[in-house]
Amino acid sequence: MNPTPPLKILVADDEIYMVRLLEMTLKKGGYEVVTCRDGAEALAISATAKPQLIVMDVMMPGLDGLSAIRQLKQNEATRSIPVVVLSSKGHALTRVEAEAAGAALFLAKPFSPNQLLSEVKKILGQT
Protein backbone atom coordinates (compact mmCIF):
# COMPACT_ATOMS: atom_id res chain seq x y z
CA MET A 1 0.00 0.00 0.00
CA ASN A 2 1.42 3.38 -1.03
CA PRO A 3 1.53 6.04 1.67
CA THR A 4 -0.37 9.23 0.87
CA PRO A 5 2.01 11.98 -0.22
CA PRO A 6 2.13 15.01 2.09
CA LEU A 7 -0.09 17.97 1.23
CA LYS A 8 1.80 20.80 -0.44
CA ILE A 9 1.79 24.33 0.98
CA LEU A 10 3.23 27.37 -0.79
CA VAL A 11 4.78 30.03 1.47
CA ALA A 12 5.16 33.53 -0.03
CA ASP A 13 7.04 36.06 2.12
CA ASP A 14 9.90 38.44 1.34
CA GLU A 15 11.48 38.16 4.81
CA ILE A 16 13.85 35.18 4.82
CA TYR A 17 13.58 34.55 8.57
CA MET A 18 9.77 34.39 8.23
CA VAL A 19 10.05 31.98 5.29
CA ARG A 20 12.32 29.73 7.40
CA LEU A 21 10.00 29.88 10.43
CA LEU A 22 6.96 29.02 8.32
CA GLU A 23 8.85 26.28 6.48
CA MET A 24 10.03 24.66 9.76
CA THR A 25 6.58 24.92 11.34
CA LEU A 26 4.73 23.45 8.38
CA LYS A 27 7.28 20.68 7.77
CA LYS A 28 7.00 19.75 11.46
CA GLY A 29 3.26 19.44 10.80
CA GLY A 30 3.97 16.92 8.03
CA TYR A 31 3.51 19.19 5.01
CA GLU A 32 5.63 19.57 1.89
CA VAL A 33 6.64 23.23 1.64
CA VAL A 34 7.47 25.28 -1.46
CA THR A 35 8.69 28.85 -0.89
CA CYS A 36 8.89 32.09 -2.85
CA ARG A 37 9.64 35.74 -2.14
CA ASP A 38 6.84 37.77 -3.84
CA GLY A 39 3.33 37.72 -5.24
CA ALA A 40 4.35 37.27 -8.89
CA GLU A 41 6.38 34.18 -7.99
CA ALA A 42 3.44 32.89 -5.93
CA LEU A 43 1.16 33.15 -8.97
CA ALA A 44 3.62 31.34 -11.22
CA ILE A 45 4.34 28.56 -8.71
CA SER A 46 0.65 28.10 -7.83
CA ALA A 47 -0.19 27.43 -11.46
CA THR A 48 2.48 24.74 -11.83
CA ALA A 49 3.03 23.23 -8.35
CA LYS A 50 -0.70 23.04 -7.48
CA PRO A 51 -0.39 23.59 -3.70
CA GLN A 52 -3.32 22.61 -1.48
CA LEU A 53 -2.90 25.85 0.51
CA ILE A 54 -0.97 29.13 0.28
CA VAL A 55 0.43 31.14 3.20
CA MET A 56 1.01 34.69 1.91
CA ASP A 57 2.42 37.87 3.41
CA VAL A 58 0.65 41.14 2.54
CA MET A 59 3.63 43.49 2.21
CA MET A 60 5.99 42.18 -0.49
CA PRO A 61 7.95 43.96 -3.23
CA GLY A 62 6.50 43.95 -6.72
CA LEU A 63 3.12 42.27 -6.55
CA ASP A 64 1.78 42.51 -2.98
CA GLY A 65 -0.10 39.68 -1.29
CA LEU A 66 -3.61 41.11 -1.62
CA SER A 67 -3.17 41.76 -5.36
CA ALA A 68 -1.77 38.25 -5.78
CA ILE A 69 -4.79 36.75 -3.98
CA ARG A 70 -7.19 38.68 -6.22
CA GLN A 71 -5.41 37.28 -9.29
CA LEU A 72 -5.39 33.75 -7.85
CA LYS A 73 -9.14 33.96 -7.26
CA GLN A 74 -9.75 35.14 -10.86
CA ASN A 75 -7.87 32.17 -12.35
CA GLU A 76 -9.92 29.00 -12.81
CA ALA A 77 -6.87 26.79 -12.07
CA THR A 78 -6.04 28.45 -8.74
CA ARG A 79 -9.42 29.83 -7.58
CA SER A 80 -10.13 27.04 -5.11
CA ILE A 81 -6.75 27.13 -3.32
CA PRO A 82 -7.32 28.48 0.21
CA VAL A 83 -5.03 31.35 1.22
CA VAL A 84 -3.87 32.23 4.74
CA VAL A 85 -2.81 35.88 4.89
CA LEU A 86 -0.06 37.00 7.27
CA SER A 87 0.52 40.65 8.02
CA SER A 88 2.40 42.74 10.52
CA LYS A 89 -0.30 45.32 9.78
CA GLY A 90 -2.86 43.75 12.10
CA HIS A 91 -5.43 46.51 11.85
CA ALA A 92 -9.03 45.89 10.86
CA LEU A 93 -8.76 47.42 7.38
CA THR A 94 -6.10 44.92 6.27
CA ARG A 95 -8.19 42.05 7.69
CA VAL A 96 -11.28 43.27 5.80
CA GLU A 97 -9.25 43.72 2.59
CA ALA A 98 -7.81 40.20 2.91
CA GLU A 99 -11.24 38.66 3.41
CA ALA A 100 -12.67 40.70 0.50
CA ALA A 101 -9.82 39.47 -1.72
CA GLY A 102 -10.78 35.87 -0.90
CA ALA A 103 -8.47 34.88 1.96
CA ALA A 104 -9.59 31.91 4.06
CA LEU A 105 -7.86 33.28 7.17
CA PHE A 106 -6.00 36.38 8.37
CA LEU A 107 -3.25 36.07 10.98
CA ALA A 108 -1.44 39.09 12.43
CA LYS A 109 2.32 38.87 12.97
CA PRO A 110 3.66 37.86 15.39
CA PHE A 111 1.60 34.68 15.50
CA SER A 112 1.93 31.38 17.32
CA PRO A 113 3.38 28.59 15.14
CA ASN A 114 1.03 26.16 16.92
CA GLN A 115 -1.96 28.36 16.10
CA LEU A 116 -0.88 28.48 12.45
CA LEU A 117 -0.62 24.68 12.28
CA SER A 118 -3.99 24.28 13.97
CA GLU A 119 -5.67 26.71 11.54
CA VAL A 120 -4.01 25.09 8.50
CA LYS A 121 -5.29 21.67 9.59
CA LYS A 122 -8.82 23.08 10.00
CA ILE A 123 -8.76 24.71 6.56
CA LEU A 124 -7.48 21.50 4.95
CA GLY A 125 -10.11 19.42 6.80
CA GLN A 126 -7.56 17.49 8.88
CA THR A 127 -8.95 18.13 12.36
Phi, psi and omega in degrees: 000128181280132176292150178289133178293152180294150176291146184260132177238131176264129177250123178240110179204140181273351179265115187301322180294326179290320177301314181294319178298313180296317180299312180298314182299312184288323176295322177299329178280359177094014182262152169276135185238131174244137184239155173207171190248356178203174184295322180296317176298320180299319178297314182297314182293321180300322182291328184261319185278341179052061179291156177276343180201151178236134172251117189230132174284154178278307186271102177223153179292158181071241180276115181286168185298317181294319177296320179297318179297316179303318179291321177301318184286343177273345183266124181306321184288335185241359185305321187273358180285120178290145182237129173260123181262132175247138177206140173280347174271085187278011184285164188301323182299316179297319178299314180296316179298318180296315179294320178296326179287342178116013180293143177280333184203147175240125176238130177275140173277142355284150180233164178274126177305323178294322178295317178302310180300317179298315180293319178299315179299320178297311182299322181274004177070034182252017181265000000 
